[in-house]
């Protein structure tokens, strides 16, 4: 269980970094990634972005047989956590607490510089060229200086990360994540950032620790 959690944490960390990159772009974006976790069912993540509006879907399985498990919709400082089984949507505030500054995407040209700027407690190492699924990639290893866990990023000739593989400090595989699709500047599905009809919205934004009465 601990390894599975670590693997998911690594996936989410990479996903958050990618989300920040997509949100910083003035264009719409859509991505689909497949996550393979040892001894677990594969997972699929869909991500949509248009300015400050974002949507992330997590499904169990891949392809046409995948089953939607959770959906997160961000509209500026408002986040909705959707449960497709119970048809509920929890509404929360995600703006920074008083005295904290809202994080900005790092200003950098190369993805490895962005990784380093976002987390200075890592070491980035160029491990040279490696072939994967018939194509050649530059592999960069990002090591956590404290835990010694690490991720290998497979970057193509255009600077796009197509695969990231996470390991624990002993070299045990935690997760293998592959970019299946990435589109920028194309129209997104209509209503993709709307709460689906039939969902009960549970407003938690006024609860202590959930936003303190901020309005959407």
Backbone bond lengths (Angstrom), bond angles and torsions (degrees), N, CA, C in turn:
res aa  C-N    CA-C-N  psi(-1)  N-CA   C-N-CA  omega(-1)  CA-C   N-CA-C  phi
1 X - - - 1.459 - - 1.523 111.31 -
2 X 1.369 116.12 -41.52 1.451 119.74 -179.12 1.523 110.59 -60.78
3 X 1.345 116.35 -43.27 1.452 118.93 -179.45 1.516 111.33 -65.87
4 X 1.341 116.80 -37.40 1.448 119.21 179.06 1.520 110.15 -62.98
5 X 1.341 116.69 -42.87 1.458 120.63 179.50 1.524 110.67 -63.03
6 X 1.350 116.39 -42.12 1.456 119.99 178.38 1.518 110.69 -62.48
7 X 1.332 115.25 -40.17 1.453 119.02 178.93 1.513 111.59 -63.20
8 X 1.320 116.63 -44.88 1.456 120.54 178.57 1.510 110.80 -64.32
9 X 1.332 117.15 -37.18 1.464 120.62 178.55 1.522 110.48 -62.74
10 X 1.326 116.35 -40.84 1.455 120.18 178.61 1.520 110.69 -65.01
11 X 1.327 116.23 -41.96 1.461 120.93 178.87 1.516 110.23 -62.06
12 X 1.331 116.10 -45.99 1.453 119.72 -178.75 1.508 111.02 -64.82
13 X 1.332 117.09 -38.03 1.459 120.21 178.96 1.520 110.22 -61.28
14 X 1.331 116.08 -44.74 1.458 119.77 178.36 1.521 110.25 -65.86
15 X 1.336 115.50 -40.59 1.462 119.98 179.47 1.509 112.40 -63.62
16 X 1.326 116.75 -40.19 1.458 120.50 179.22 1.520 110.39 -63.79
17 X 1.342 115.99 -41.72 1.454 119.22 178.13 1.514 111.49 -62.31
18 X 1.333 116.39 -41.77 1.458 120.34 178.37 1.521 110.44 -66.20
19 X 1.342 116.89 -39.60 1.462 120.93 179.43 1.518 110.77 -62.09
20 X 1.335 116.37 -40.82 1.456 119.99 179.34 1.520 110.35 -62.77
21 X 1.340 116.70 -40.32 1.457 120.99 177.64 1.523 110.75 -62.65
22 X 1.338 116.68 -45.83 1.458 120.70 -178.09 1.522 111.28 -66.00
23 X 1.348 116.45 -41.29 1.459 120.02 -178.33 1.519 111.55 -66.59
24 X 1.339 117.04 -28.51 1.456 120.60 -178.91 1.523 111.51 -74.55
25 X 1.338 117.21 -18.44 1.448 121.57 -179.29 1.524 110.80 -77.73
26 X 1.344 118.63 138.25 1.463 120.41 178.28 1.521 112.50 -73.45
27 X 1.328 118.31 -8.31 1.446 121.73 -178.36 1.531 110.91 -98.28
28 X 1.325 114.79 162.84 1.457 119.39 173.04 1.519 108.65 -71.67
29 X 1.338 115.94 154.35 1.458 119.68 176.68 1.517 109.74 -146.60
30 X 1.320 114.90 153.96 1.452 121.92 177.04 1.511 107.92 -143.80
31 X 1.323 117.81 136.07 1.462 120.97 177.16 1.523 109.68 -139.31
32 X 1.322 114.56 154.67 1.462 121.76 175.05 1.516 108.10 -135.61
33 X 1.327 116.58 125.89 1.461 120.31 178.73 1.519 110.03 -126.05
34 X 1.331 114.61 150.27 1.459 122.42 177.80 1.525 108.06 -112.17
35 X 1.334 116.80 131.37 1.460 121.67 -177.36 1.521 109.86 -117.17
36 X 1.328 115.70 120.46 1.457 121.92 179.87 1.522 108.33 -108.63
37 X 1.333 116.69 117.81 1.459 122.95 -176.92 1.522 108.44 -118.19
38 X 1.337 118.04 127.39 1.466 119.69 -177.97 1.527 113.04 -53.01
39 X 1.335 115.25 133.70 1.464 123.23 176.96 1.526 113.61 63.80
40 X 1.325 116.55 17.96 1.460 121.43 177.26 1.526 108.83 -130.51
41 X 1.313 116.12 160.52 1.452 119.72 175.41 1.521 109.48 -70.16
42 X 1.326 118.28 145.23 1.470 119.74 178.71 1.527 110.66 -64.58
43 X 1.337 115.52 155.84 1.452 121.85 179.94 1.523 109.04 -124.47
44 X 1.325 115.71 152.24 1.461 121.92 176.27 1.524 109.11 -124.19
45 X 1.323 116.26 133.88 1.464 120.90 177.36 1.521 109.67 -119.04
46 X 1.327 116.16 128.63 1.460 122.80 173.62 1.521 107.80 -109.83
47 X 1.326 116.65 135.80 1.455 120.76 -178.50 1.521 109.69 -132.97
48 X 1.348 116.51 130.09 1.459 122.49 177.74 1.520 108.63 -123.96
49 X 1.331 116.68 141.93 1.459 120.46 -179.32 1.518 110.53 -142.95
50 X 1.323 115.30 138.58 1.466 122.04 174.51 1.520 107.05 -150.27
51 X 1.324 116.83 93.40 1.464 120.31 -176.46 1.515 110.56 66.95
52 X 1.343 116.76 -124.76 1.464 120.55 179.41 1.524 112.29 -88.90
53 X 1.321 117.83 0.53 1.464 121.51 176.09 1.528 109.77 -93.20
54 X 1.337 116.28 128.90 1.462 121.01 179.18 1.524 109.88 -140.08
55 X 1.306 115.42 153.48 1.464 121.60 176.90 1.527 108.34 -141.90
56 X 1.334 116.39 133.43 1.458 121.08 177.65 1.522 109.09 -130.16
57 X 1.320 116.82 127.25 1.455 122.87 178.56 1.525 109.19 -114.22
58 X 1.331 116.08 133.23 1.459 121.39 175.52 1.522 108.27 -115.23
59 X 1.329 116.22 124.68 1.461 121.51 -178.56 1.522 109.86 -125.71
60 X 1.326 115.23 149.48 1.455 120.97 174.12 1.514 108.01 -90.96
61 X 1.346 115.53 131.89 1.447 119.83 -176.89 1.520 111.19 93.71
62 X 1.328 116.36 179.37 1.457 122.06 -179.43 1.522 109.99 -135.51
63 X 1.318 115.55 165.14 1.458 120.80 177.01 1.519 112.86 66.12
64 X 1.337 115.05 -152.24 1.460 120.38 -176.16 1.526 112.80 -68.28
65 X 1.326 117.43 -19.84 1.461 120.21 -177.34 1.512 115.06 -91.12
66 X 1.322 118.21 4.56 1.467 119.57 -177.83 1.521 111.00 -69.65
67 X 1.352 115.40 150.75 1.470 122.19 -178.14 1.527 108.52 -119.07
68 X 1.324 117.04 122.65 1.460 122.20 -179.05 1.523 110.64 -65.25
69 X 1.345 116.46 130.11 1.459 121.90 -179.85 1.520 112.37 -109.05
70 X 1.315 118.09 -48.19 1.462 121.62 179.85 1.521 110.44 -144.13
71 X 1.329 115.19 153.65 1.461 122.20 174.63 1.517 108.82 -135.32
72 X 1.320 117.11 134.77 1.462 122.59 175.49 1.519 107.96 -119.02
73 X 1.332 116.54 128.61 1.458 121.87 178.66 1.521 108.42 -120.62
74 X 1.327 116.40 126.17 1.464 122.59 178.94 1.525 108.84 -111.28
75 X 1.328 115.73 127.89 1.459 121.90 174.22 1.526 107.30 -126.63
76 X 1.311 116.15 91.14 1.452 119.64 -175.31 1.516 110.15 64.83
77 X 1.342 116.99 -119.32 1.458 121.64 -178.78 1.530 112.92 -90.78
78 X 1.317 117.53 4.21 1.463 121.93 -178.91 1.526 110.10 -104.66
79 X 1.332 116.04 134.25 1.459 120.77 175.86 1.521 109.83 -123.06
80 X 1.315 116.71 137.35 1.461 122.99 175.49 1.526 108.02 -116.73
81 X 1.336 115.84 126.51 1.463 121.78 175.39 1.524 107.45 -103.58
82 X 1.332 117.25 112.77 1.452 121.90 -174.16 1.523 111.45 -98.79
83 X 1.322 115.53 134.41 1.459 122.94 174.75 1.527 107.43 -109.69
84 X 1.349 118.78 104.87 1.462 120.73 -175.54 1.522 113.92 -69.18
85 X 1.332 117.74 -18.92 1.463 120.43 179.46 1.528 110.72 -76.42
86 X 1.343 115.77 -50.45 1.469 120.84 -178.03 1.515 113.43 -90.52
87 X 1.335 116.83 -3.21 1.472 121.91 -179.69 1.532 111.41 56.15
88 X 1.326 116.18 47.96 1.459 121.43 177.38 1.521 109.59 -122.99
89 X 1.337 115.44 154.91 1.458 121.87 177.97 1.519 108.18 -136.24
90 X 1.340 117.20 114.87 1.456 121.19 177.89 1.527 109.38 -86.59
91 X 1.318 115.99 125.03 1.462 122.09 -179.08 1.522 109.49 -97.60
92 X 1.344 116.93 126.91 1.452 121.65 -179.27 1.524 110.63 -137.32
93 X 1.333 115.95 159.36 1.451 122.43 174.86 1.522 108.28 -94.76
94 X 1.329 117.44 136.31 1.460 120.56 -179.80 1.521 111.77 -119.80
95 X 1.333 118.04 13.22 1.455 119.54 177.91 1.527 109.40 -71.09
96 X 1.343 117.84 154.79 1.466 120.63 -178.52 1.515 112.00 -61.41
97 X 1.330 116.22 150.36 1.455 120.57 176.11 1.523 109.55 -67.20
98 X 1.335 115.96 160.79 1.455 120.82 -178.56 1.534 110.05 -56.68
99 X 1.322 115.65 132.28 1.461 120.01 -179.87 1.509 113.26 92.96
100 X 1.348 117.31 -12.20 1.454 120.80 178.55 1.517 109.77 -102.07
101 X 1.327 115.47 145.32 1.445 120.57 177.61 1.523 110.03 -93.61
102 X 1.319 115.15 143.03 1.460 119.63 177.55 1.523 109.35 -68.83
103 X 1.330 116.41 131.05 1.459 120.33 -177.64 1.520 110.59 -66.27
104 X 1.315 115.68 140.12 1.450 122.07 177.26 1.525 109.22 -112.38
105 X 1.316 115.25 151.43 1.464 118.89 177.43 1.520 109.01 -65.20
106 X 1.322 117.27 137.02 1.463 119.46 -179.45 1.519 111.60 -63.04
107 X 1.326 116.44 144.45 1.465 121.98 179.32 1.523 107.92 -93.37
108 X 1.336 115.92 106.89 1.452 120.68 -176.55 1.518 108.48 -158.50
109 X 1.325 114.90 158.70 1.461 120.66 -178.32 1.517 112.91 -96.08
110 X 1.332 117.34 -35.68 1.454 121.61 -178.37 1.517 110.23 -105.11
111 X 1.344 115.23 142.50 1.459 118.19 -176.42 1.521 111.96 -61.38
112 X 1.345 118.16 -34.90 1.463 119.32 -179.16 1.528 111.59 -65.98
113 X 1.362 116.12 -31.61 1.464 119.73 175.65 1.525 110.50 -69.80
114 X 1.338 116.40 -35.07 1.470 120.44 177.53 1.522 110.65 -65.53
115 X 1.335 116.26 -41.85 1.462 120.37 178.00 1.521 109.94 -60.19
116 X 1.314 116.00 -45.48 1.464 121.05 -178.23 1.526 110.80 -66.78
117 X 1.344 117.06 -39.08 1.458 120.32 179.73 1.516 111.21 -67.68
118 X 1.337 116.68 -36.68 1.462 120.59 -178.83 1.517 112.80 -75.37
119 X 1.333 117.16 -27.53 1.460 121.33 179.50 1.525 109.49 -144.36
120 X 1.331 117.10 89.09 1.470 119.81 -176.43 1.525 113.53 -67.15
121 X 1.337 117.81 -12.58 1.466 120.89 -178.92 1.522 112.00 -87.74
122 X 1.327 116.17 36.05 1.459 121.49 177.44 1.515 109.93 -131.36
123 X 1.321 114.60 160.77 1.459 121.37 174.50 1.518 108.19 -117.95
124 X 1.330 118.09 127.14 1.459 123.07 -179.30 1.527 108.92 -105.29
125 X 1.338 115.87 125.25 1.463 121.29 -177.43 1.524 109.96 -125.18
126 X 1.324 117.12 129.99 1.460 122.07 174.97 1.528 108.00 -82.57
127 X 1.326 117.13 115.56 1.467 121.99 -177.29 1.526 112.36 -97.60
128 X 1.327 116.76 9.00 1.458 120.23 175.87 1.527 113.05 88.18
129 X 1.333 115.51 -163.65 1.459 122.05 -175.40 1.532 110.70 -90.21
130 X 1.345 114.01 146.45 1.467 120.18 176.48 1.521 108.85 -149.87
131 X 1.332 116.31 140.97 1.453 120.26 177.64 1.520 110.37 -91.06
132 X 1.334 114.97 137.62 1.461 121.78 176.93 1.527 107.93 -143.83
133 X 1.321 115.49 123.77 1.465 122.59 -178.22 1.520 111.51 52.05
134 X 1.352 115.58 42.34 1.454 120.97 172.99 1.515 115.57 84.18
135 X 1.340 118.59 -2.39 1.453 120.72 -179.73 1.529 109.92 -120.85
136 X 1.329 115.31 154.09 1.456 120.45 -178.79 1.528 110.90 -96.34
137 X 1.316 114.87 135.36 1.463 121.10 -179.62 1.522 109.87 -131.33
138 X 1.337 115.51 153.72 1.452 120.59 167.81 1.520 107.27 -88.77
139 X 1.329 116.56 129.28 1.464 120.49 -177.16 1.529 109.56 -104.82
140 X 1.338 114.71 123.12 1.454 120.89 176.52 1.529 108.71 -111.11
141 X 1.315 116.15 133.05 1.462 120.71 177.18 1.534 109.32 -103.00
142 X 1.331 115.88 126.08 1.464 121.89 178.04 1.521 107.24 -111.29
143 X 1.318 116.66 113.70 1.458 122.62 -175.15 1.518 110.55 -109.20
144 X 1.324 116.01 130.64 1.458 121.29 174.24 1.526 108.22 -72.69
145 X 1.325 116.88 119.22 1.465 120.36 -175.06 1.523 113.22 -65.63
146 X 1.325 117.13 -20.98 1.470 120.41 -178.38 1.519 111.99 -91.98
147 X 1.328 116.96 -54.07 1.470 120.57 -175.49 1.525 112.88 -86.65
148 X 1.348 116.20 -21.93 1.468 123.48 -176.13 1.529 112.81 71.50
149 X 1.348 117.74 6.71 1.457 119.62 168.54 1.532 107.56 -64.97
150 X 1.330 117.16 155.14 1.462 117.58 -178.81 1.518 111.48 -148.67
151 X 1.347 115.09 160.32 1.456 123.46 176.88 1.509 108.92 -127.67
152 X 1.325 115.93 138.02 1.461 121.68 173.61 1.533 107.98 -103.96
153 X 1.339 115.63 121.25 1.458 122.10 179.47 1.526 109.24 -101.70
154 X 1.333 116.37 129.59 1.454 122.52 177.44 1.528 107.86 -100.85
155 X 1.334 115.84 111.22 1.462 121.95 -172.95 1.523 109.68 -112.12
156 X 1.346 117.00 128.69 1.461 119.39 -178.44 1.529 111.04 -82.24
157 X 1.339 116.07 -178.09 1.463 121.37 -175.12 1.525 112.54 -64.99
158 X 1.342 117.46 -19.65 1.464 121.13 179.49 1.526 112.52 -93.21
159 X 1.337 116.66 2.40 1.457 119.66 179.10 1.512 114.15 86.81
160 X 1.339 117.48 10.93 1.456 121.29 179.97 1.527 110.35 -92.33
161 X 1.332 116.27 131.55 1.456 120.69 175.93 1.527 108.61 -77.41
162 X 1.323 117.96 119.57 1.454 122.17 -178.42 1.533 112.35 -103.83
163 X 1.336 116.10 -16.54 1.459 119.49 -178.43 1.526 108.35 -157.44
164 X 1.344 116.86 140.04 1.456 120.06 171.02 1.525 108.57 -138.06
165 X 1.345 114.38 129.81 1.463 122.14 -173.60 1.521 108.38 -119.79
166 X 1.334 116.53 125.22 1.462 120.46 -176.42 1.525 111.15 -106.23
167 X 1.344 114.90 143.78 1.464 123.17 -178.90 1.526 109.41 -134.58
168 X 1.330 115.54 155.63 1.458 118.20 171.97 1.527 108.69 -85.29
169 X 1.319 116.11 -179.76 1.469 120.61 -175.12 1.523 112.91 -61.78
170 X 1.346 117.46 -23.69 1.457 121.42 -179.54 1.530 112.79 -89.72
171 X 1.336 116.13 -0.44 1.456 119.75 179.31 1.508 114.39 89.33
172 X 1.342 117.84 9.73 1.461 121.09 177.32 1.531 110.07 -77.30
173 X 1.329 116.68 133.40 1.456 121.86 -179.72 1.523 110.65 -65.59
174 X 1.337 115.92 129.53 1.459 121.33 177.10 1.524 111.56 -104.97
175 X 1.321 116.72 -41.87 1.460 120.06 -179.32 1.515 110.25 -163.57
176 X 1.328 115.34 147.12 1.465 122.69 177.97 1.523 106.67 -124.62
177 X 1.329 116.21 111.69 1.464 121.59 -174.31 1.513 109.87 -113.64
178 X 1.347 116.46 131.25 1.463 121.14 -177.38 1.531 110.30 -123.49
179 X 1.325 115.68 137.53 1.458 121.48 174.82 1.526 108.67 -80.95
180 X 1.329 117.04 115.07 1.461 121.31 -179.80 1.520 111.87 -90.47
181 X 1.330 115.82 -34.04 1.467 119.43 -176.86 1.519 109.30 -154.05
182 X 1.330 116.01 141.48 1.455 121.38 174.78 1.522 108.57 -147.46
183 X 1.335 116.83 119.59 1.464 121.97 -178.27 1.523 109.37 -128.89
184 X 1.327 115.72 140.47 1.462 121.79 179.34 1.515 109.18 -128.87
185 X 1.336 115.98 136.76 1.448 120.86 174.39 1.514 115.93 81.18
186 X 1.332 117.44 7.68 1.463 120.36 179.19 1.530 109.74 -98.90
187 X 1.357 117.48 151.42 1.474 119.99 178.91 1.523 110.89 -60.05
188 X 1.338 116.12 137.88 1.454 121.18 176.74 1.524 109.60 -90.69
189 X 1.335 118.35 160.17 1.467 120.64 178.35 1.525 111.04 -56.55
190 X 1.313 116.92 140.49 1.466 121.60 -179.78 1.526 110.48 -59.94
191 X 1.338 117.03 135.64 1.459 122.05 176.90 1.516 114.48 71.85
192 X 1.333 118.52 18.35 1.467 121.29 -174.49 1.533 111.69 -64.94
193 X 1.347 117.36 -24.34 1.462 120.21 -179.58 1.530 112.88 -101.70
194 X 1.335 116.94 9.74 1.466 121.66 179.09 1.525 110.42 -91.18
195 X 1.341 116.01 151.72 1.462 120.48 173.21 1.526 107.50 -75.28
196 X 1.324 118.79 126.59 1.465 120.43 -177.45 1.526 112.52 -59.23
197 X 1.310 116.34 149.50 1.465 121.74 177.18 1.526 109.50 -61.22
198 X 1.332 116.24 142.63 1.456 120.94 177.91 1.509 114.30 92.87
199 X 1.342 118.13 -3.68 1.464 121.40 178.43 1.525 110.60 -89.15
200 X 1.333 116.49 137.57 1.458 121.90 173.80 1.523 108.72 -89.92
201 X 1.354 116.23 121.89 1.457 120.91 -179.72 1.528 109.47 -89.05
202 X 1.317 116.38 122.07 1.466 122.58 177.74 1.523 107.40 -102.73
203 X 1.333 116.66 110.61 1.460 121.93 -174.97 1.523 110.21 -82.56
204 X 1.333 116.13 106.77 1.460 121.40 177.93 1.530 111.66 -105.95
205 X 1.331 116.82 7.22 1.460 121.00 -174.06 1.523 113.20 -68.68
206 X 1.350 117.28 -20.12 1.465 119.92 -178.76 1.528 112.45 -98.34
207 X 1.328 116.33 0.07 1.452 119.72 178.87 1.525 110.13 -79.16
208 X 1.352 117.86 148.54 1.472 120.66 178.16 1.523 111.15 -54.74
209 X 1.346 114.34 130.19 1.458 118.99 179.42 1.512 113.58 85.66
210 X 1.336 117.34 -3.14 1.453 120.73 -177.80 1.522 111.66 -115.00
211 X 1.312 118.28 12.29 1.457 119.45 176.42 1.504 114.11 133.35
212 X 1.338 116.65 -16.27 1.456 120.02 172.93 1.498 116.60 58.95
213 X 1.347 116.59 41.72 1.449 119.15 171.69 1.517 114.60 86.49
214 X 1.316 119.18 10.39 1.456 120.72 177.24 1.517 109.88 -66.22
215 X 1.307 115.78 148.29 1.464 120.39 -178.16 1.511 109.84 -102.56
216 X 1.362 116.52 148.52 1.466 119.67 178.27 1.510 111.45 -67.77
